[in-house]
Amino acid sequence: MAVPKSKTSKARRDKRRNSHWKLKTPGIVECPKCGTYRLPHRACRACGFYKGREVIKMDEAK
């Protein structure tokens, strides 16, 4: 069985491990109805529309 010749330092070990855990920025798209930014494949929080139809009833007072 293979045995390491020398100890791997904490810095070298952590340098190798840290690249897998970085957070990715979510893709943000513009709502075609109102123009605010939203997450893709989700209803718009500002106007309540998704794929051209209203799926969430929004108050007009806002």
LOPA-407674 format. One record per residue (C-alpha): residue number from 1; residue in three letters; x, y, z. Coordinates in steps of 0.25 Angstrom, whole numbers, plus 2048, in hexadecimal, padded with zeros to 3 digits. Layout:
+-----+-----+-----+-----+-----+
!   n ! res !   u !   v !   w !
+-----+-----+-----+-----+-----+
! NUM ! ALA !   X !   Y !   Z !
...
+-----+-----+-----+-----+-----+
This chain:
+-----+-----+-----+-----+-----+
!   n ! res !   u !   v !   w !
+-----+-----+-----+-----+-----+
!   1 ! MET ! 800 ! 800 ! 800 !
!   2 ! ALA ! 805 ! 80E ! 7FD !
!   3 ! VAL ! 80A ! 816 ! 809 !
!   4 ! PRO ! 80D ! 825 ! 808 !
!   5 ! LYS ! 81B ! 829 ! 80A !
!   6 ! SER ! 819 ! 835 ! 812 !
!   7 ! LYS ! 80E ! 83C ! 819 !
!   8 ! THR ! 805 ! 845 ! 811 !
!   9 ! SER ! 804 ! 853 ! 818 !
!  10 ! LYS ! 7F7 ! 859 ! 81C !
!  11 ! ALA ! 7F9 ! 864 ! 812 !
!  12 ! ARG ! 7FC ! 85B ! 807 !
!  13 ! ARG ! 7F0 ! 852 ! 80B !
!  14 ! ASP ! 7E6 ! 85E ! 80C !
!  15 ! LYS ! 7EB ! 864 ! 7FF !
!  16 ! ARG ! 7E7 ! 857 ! 7F8 !
!  17 ! ARG ! 7D9 ! 856 ! 7FF !
!  18 ! ASN ! 7D4 ! 864 ! 7FF !
!  19 ! SER ! 7D1 ! 865 ! 7F0 !
!  20 ! HIS ! 7C6 ! 85C ! 7F0 !
!  21 ! TRP ! 7BD ! 863 ! 7FB !
!  22 ! LYS ! 7BC ! 871 ! 7F4 !
!  23 ! LEU ! 7AE ! 876 ! 7F2 !
!  24 ! LYS ! 7A9 ! 879 ! 7E5 !
!  25 ! THR ! 7A1 ! 886 ! 7E2 !
!  26 ! PRO ! 793 ! 883 ! 7DE !
!  27 ! GLY ! 78F ! 886 ! 7D0 !
!  28 ! ILE ! 786 ! 892 ! 7D0 !
!  29 ! VAL ! 77D ! 896 ! 7C4 !
!  30 ! GLU ! 774 ! 8A2 ! 7C2 !
!  31 ! CYS ! 765 ! 8A1 ! 7C3 !
!  32 ! PRO ! 75F ! 8A3 ! 7B5 !
!  33 ! LYS ! 752 ! 8A9 ! 7BB !
!  34 ! CYS ! 758 ! 8B3 ! 7C5 !
!  35 ! GLY ! 767 ! 8B3 ! 7C3 !
!  36 ! THR ! 76B ! 8B0 ! 7D1 !
!  37 ! TYR ! 776 ! 8A5 ! 7D3 !
!  38 ! ARG ! 771 ! 897 ! 7D8 !
!  39 ! LEU ! 776 ! 889 ! 7D8 !
!  40 ! PRO ! 774 ! 881 ! 7CC !
!  41 ! HIS ! 768 ! 877 ! 7CC !
!  42 ! ARG ! 761 ! 87E ! 7D7 !
!  43 ! ALA ! 756 ! 888 ! 7D8 !
!  44 ! CYS ! 759 ! 897 ! 7D9 !
!  45 ! ARG ! 758 ! 89C ! 7E7 !
!  46 ! ALA ! 755 ! 8AA ! 7E2 !
!  47 ! CYS ! 749 ! 8A7 ! 7D8 !
!  48 ! GLY ! 746 ! 898 ! 7DB !
!  49 ! PHE ! 747 ! 894 ! 7CC !
!  50 ! TYR ! 74D ! 887 ! 7C7 !
!  51 ! LYS ! 74E ! 883 ! 7B8 !
!  52 ! GLY ! 744 ! 88E ! 7B4 !
!  53 ! ARG ! 739 ! 88B ! 7BE !
!  54 ! GLU ! 736 ! 890 ! 7CD !
!  55 ! VAL ! 739 ! 885 ! 7D7 !
!  56 ! ILE ! 73A ! 88D ! 7E3 !
!  57 ! LYS ! 72F ! 898 ! 7E6 !
!  58 ! MET ! 736 ! 8A5 ! 7EA !
!  59 ! ASP ! 730 ! 8B1 ! 7F0 !
!  60 ! GLU ! 72F ! 8BD ! 7E7 !
!  61 ! ALA ! 731 ! 8C6 ! 7F3 !
!  62 ! LYS ! 740 ! 8C3 ! 7F3 !
+-----+-----+-----+-----+-----+
